[in-house]
């Protein structure tokens, strides 16, 4: 844990302690508005913390640089090449199958319009 994160952790703890203690004190003294203010500050701090956590989780990750990006691009290129080869094989198999059907007389050959 870095020094900065430790400082923020201590500050958040102090903020929470002051507001919880202030809420208890204001409630004990019967100061309703003062107690509501501390309750509001506690909820505000909680909402800020939840928002910060959600923002950290949803923030886009940095794109990989250098070798990682090259490796991913190479992998993508290989995948596209493999799919293109398979599509070509399917087309060849279909043409061969149609040729055999025509030779056997199972289906008449298609006439091209001239």
C-alpha positions as CSV (number, residue, x, y, z in Angstrom):
1,X,0.0,0.0,0.0
2,X,1.4,3.4,-1.0
3,X,1.8,6.3,1.4
4,X,-0.8,8.2,-0.5
5,X,-3.4,5.4,-0.2
6,X,-2.6,5.1,3.5
7,X,-3.2,8.8,3.9
8,X,-6.6,8.6,2.1
9,X,-7.5,5.6,4.2
10,X,-6.7,7.5,7.4
11,X,-8.6,10.6,6.2
12,X,-11.7,8.6,5.3
13,X,-11.6,6.9,8.7
14,X,-11.2,10.2,10.5
15,X,-14.1,11.7,8.5
16,X,-16.3,8.7,9.4
17,X,-15.3,8.8,13.1
18,X,-16.0,12.6,13.4
19,X,-19.4,12.3,11.7
20,X,-20.5,9.3,13.7
21,X,-19.3,10.8,16.9
22,X,-21.0,14.1,16.0
23,X,-24.2,12.3,15.2
24,X,-24.1,10.6,18.6
25,X,-23.3,13.8,20.4
26,X,-26.0,15.8,18.6
27,X,-28.5,13.1,19.3
28,X,-27.6,13.0,23.0
29,X,-27.9,16.8,23.2
30,X,-31.2,16.8,21.4
31,X,-30.0,18.9,18.6
32,X,-32.1,17.4,15.8
33,X,-30.8,19.6,12.9
34,X,-27.2,19.1,14.0
35,X,-27.8,15.3,14.0
36,X,-29.4,15.4,10.6
37,X,-26.4,17.3,9.3
38,X,-24.0,14.6,10.5
39,X,-26.2,11.9,9.1
40,X,-26.3,13.7,5.7
41,X,-22.5,13.9,5.8
42,X,-22.1,10.2,6.6
43,X,-24.4,9.3,3.7
44,X,-22.6,11.7,1.4
45,X,-19.3,10.1,2.3
46,X,-20.8,6.6,1.7
47,X,-22.2,7.7,-1.6
48,X,-18.8,9.2,-2.6
49,X,-17.1,5.9,-1.7
50,X,-19.5,3.8,-3.6
51,X,-19.3,6.1,-6.6
52,X,-15.5,6.0,-6.5
53,X,-15.5,2.2,-6.4
54,X,-17.9,1.9,-9.3
55,X,-15.9,4.4,-11.4
56,X,-12.7,2.5,-10.7
57,X,-14.4,-0.8,-11.8
58,X,-15.9,0.7,-14.9
59,X,-12.9,2.7,-16.1
60,X,-11.5,1.5,-19.3
61,X,-8.2,-0.3,-19.1
62,X,-5.2,1.0,-20.9
63,X,-4.6,-0.6,-24.2
64,X,-1.6,-3.0,-24.2
65,X,1.5,-1.5,-25.7
66,X,4.4,-3.0,-27.6
67,X,4.7,-6.7,-27.8
68,X,1.3,-7.5,-26.3
69,X,-0.5,-5.5,-28.9
70,X,1.6,-7.1,-31.7
71,X,0.8,-10.6,-30.3
72,X,-2.9,-9.8,-30.2
73,X,-2.8,-8.4,-33.7
74,X,-0.9,-11.5,-35.0
75,X,-3.4,-13.8,-33.3
76,X,-6.3,-11.9,-34.9
77,X,-4.6,-12.1,-38.3
78,X,-4.1,-15.8,-38.0
79,X,-7.8,-16.3,-37.0
80,X,-9.0,-14.3,-40.0
81,X,-6.7,-16.3,-42.3
82,X,-8.0,-19.6,-40.9
83,X,-11.6,-18.6,-41.3
84,X,-10.9,-17.5,-44.9
85,X,-9.3,-20.8,-45.7
86,X,-12.2,-22.8,-44.2
87,X,-14.7,-20.7,-46.2
88,X,-12.7,-21.4,-49.4
89,X,-12.7,-25.2,-48.6
90,X,-16.5,-25.1,-48.1
91,X,-16.9,-23.4,-51.4
92,X,-14.7,-25.9,-53.2
93,X,-16.6,-28.8,-51.6
94,X,-19.9,-27.3,-52.7
95,X,-18.7,-26.8,-56.3
96,X,-17.4,-30.4,-56.4
97,X,-20.6,-31.7,-55.0
98,X,-22.7,-29.8,-57.6
99,X,-20.4,-31.0,-60.4
100,X,-21.0,-34.7,-59.3
101,X,-24.7,-34.2,-59.1
102,X,-24.7,-32.8,-62.6
103,X,-22.6,-35.6,-64.0
104,X,-25.0,-38.2,-62.4
105,X,-28.0,-36.4,-63.8
106,X,-29.5,-35.8,-60.4
107,X,-30.0,-32.1,-61.1
108,X,-30.0,-30.3,-64.4
109,X,-27.2,-27.9,-65.0
110,X,-28.0,-24.2,-64.5
111,X,-28.4,-22.3,-67.8
112,X,-26.7,-19.0,-67.9
113,X,-28.6,-16.2,-69.6
114,X,-26.7,-14.7,-72.5
